Amino acid sequence: MLTPVRRLAVAPLWICALLPACGDSGGVAGSDSETAGTSETTTDGGTDGTATDDPTTSAGPTTEDVPNPTTGDPTTPGTSEGTTDGTTAGTTDGATDGTTGDPPPPSPWDGEPLPDAPPGEWNWIDFPEALCRDGSSTGIGVRYGSGDGLVIYFQGGGACFNALTCAQNPSSFDGGDFDGSNNGIFDPGPQNPVGDWTHIFVPYCTGDVHAGNRPDQDSEAGVQQFVGFRNVAAYLERIVPTFTDVGHVLVTGESAGGFGAAFNYDRIADAFPEARVTLLDDSGPPLGFEVAPLCLQQKWSDLWGFDDTIPAGCEDCFPSQGGGIINIGAFIAEKHADQHLALISSTGDSVIRFFFGFGGNDCTALLPNTPQAAFEAALIDARDNYYNEPAGVWGTFFVDNSEQHTFLSSSLYSAKVGDTPLVDWVADLIAGQAVHVGP
């Protein structure tokens, strides 16, 4: 059993928000159909795993005296390097381009371990310092398991970057919204490769694909708290010391949560240096400029603060410097070449095509839509030219002739590519074999 470690030392937590991108909640805990739950222990009511294609978003206020992740000293929310104006100081490589990348994490992560609870029961843990975009506080769901593994799951639910998308994105999530799920990737049964692992559910209410660092940000939806990336740091401050002896960590999520898993993978892998840390991104594909033009990526970066959250070593990833988020795949594969990373997508994902479609006509598209052929070509290009080296690190599961969005909650046991069932492909990934299947 993965036993939580108890410690006496308690360090202050610093805020970090979650950033999901496009799509729905993936039919997991806390979706619109799940509104039961308490701030202590909830039932395992779950959802039916049905994915929707409604994009979503959210907003929120700031807090005071946020500890600096490097020094622990209070500094103004939204800054790095101790600045006080919400901007960054320093650069990725000593130049003066104004980008810093994500700040160094605390060393060590030494917050108060998570509370004990009986295995098999979902529990909600409040994090008062973790904010939704409307300024309300949020937290995480935890279900302890008996296996030697830890699943960190990022919820999906759209994105907030203009009036239309923000109007459809959740702006709050607390214990009353959480009712744990036992579907799909959360299934505790033996057919699930991670069924007996401990599961952590990271809700999505920041509208920034779990990758934002912009509190009090003006937007078309008003002032928002795009602090998903900060929230994740607050969670890790307690998750890491709770599971110091974990053997394997699965970083995963669906839709916006898939993007969130990819954006946060590097620092989670660094936080568990002795463990195997596997990435499983479901329907959150960082793609190239062919379908996600620079103007769109720059809009996300300016609004959510990618210059403060993209790994500093990925010099080709910063939209402000002409780079693109597709390069994150190559960066984490090279840096973590002893790990395994994977992406699930349909070749015609209607939800992701909708969101990328806002980049049409130099980001002036009123009726966003990315043509299916262009989206599929971008997926194949990403697989063949970005998610391919070092060999054996990346795997992909591309479902052809489908517009389905998200699979892990709704179709883990039913989806198939050729003769390869998705659940078997996931099992192979967990066992250390990442392969490409699909067109």
Secondary structure, DSSP 8 states (H G I E B T S, - for coil): -------S-------------SS--TT-TTSTT-----SSB----------------------S-EE-TTT--EE-TT-STT-SSSS--S-SSSSSSS---S----SS--S-------TT-EEEEEEEEEE-TTS-EEEEEEE--SSS-EEEEE------SSHHHHHTS-----GGG-----SGGG--STTSTTTTSEEEEE---SSSTT---EEEE--TTSSEEE-HHHHHHHHHHHHHHHTTT-SEEEEEEETHHHHHHHHHHHHHHHH-TTSEEEEEEES-----TTTS-HHHHHHHHHHHTGGGTS-TT-TT--GGGT--TTHHHHHHHHHTTTS-EEEEEETT-HHHHHHHGGGHHHHT-SS----HHHHHHHHHHHHHHTS--STTTEEEEEESS------TTTSTTT-EETTEEHHHHHHHHHHT---EE--
